Structure formats: C-alpha cells, structure tokens
Amino acid sequence: MTDLIEDMLDVSEINPFAQDFLDRCDGRTAVETLARDLYGAYGEERTMENFIEACAETAQTLAKKGFLEPEPSHVIMKGGGAVAEDQRGRA
C-alpha cells in the first residue's frame, strides 16, 4: 500500500537558489539578466558565462518540473544542449 501511495505522490522541493530564480521570473526578464542579478549570491565560484548557462539549465529543469510553463518553441539549442528560453531569451 505504501508503494502505491508513493507512486501517486509527486513531491518536489526547490532550493533557495531556485526559489530566488523563480521569484524573478516574470516572462519578460532575460535569463542573462536573472543570472546577473543572482550572481553575487550564488555564482561566485563560477565564471559569469558558466553561471548564465547554469541559470538557463535551471529554467529548463523548473519547466520540466512544472514550476515554469515555456512553450516548445521557447527551447533553443546552445552549446550542444537544450536551453529553456523564449524567442527573446526570457524566463
């Protein structure tokens, strides 16, 4: 019975970085701008370029988990991997 209940539950937790990222997502702000805003708090161990890529991957992950709702046309390829951005590079 416990296995059945666990299969029916979909529990997701987000860390403080993801929460701060989500709090800034308004559908108009570029992922790069979000990354620059969060860099001081979360990105100091990375280059800015690497942190921007990590933020784009975060947007994609949050979309897959249902926290963001991008349209399929908003996923572009960057550096060989999918990056969740809309046509204006926004999250």
Residue pairs with C-beta under 8 A, 6 or more apart in sequence:
12 65
12 66
12 67
14 22
14 62
14 67
17 38
17 41
17 42
17 58
18 58
18 62
18 67
20 38
20 41
20 42
21 34
21 38
21 55
21 58
21 59
21 62
21 91
22 62
22 67
22 68
24 34
24 37
24 38
25 34
25 59
25 68
25 91
27 86
27 90
27 91
28 90
29 90
29 91
30 88
30 89
30 90
30 91
31 52
31 55
31 56
31 59
31 83
31 85
31 89
31 90
31 91
32 52
32 55
32 89
34 55
34 91
35 43
35 48
35 51
35 52
35 54
35 55
36 48
36 52
38 51
38 55
39 48
39 51
42 51
43 51
43 54
46 54
53 78
53 79
53 83
55 91
56 78
56 83
56 84
56 85
57 81
57 83
57 84
59 68
59 70
59 83
59 84
59 85
59 91
60 75
60 82
60 83
60 84
62 68
62 84
63 69
63 70
63 84
68 84
68 91
70 84
70 85
70 86
70 91
71 86
73 86
73 87
74 84
74 85
74 86
74 87
75 82
75 83
75 84
75 85
76 82
76 83
76 85
77 83
84 91
85 91
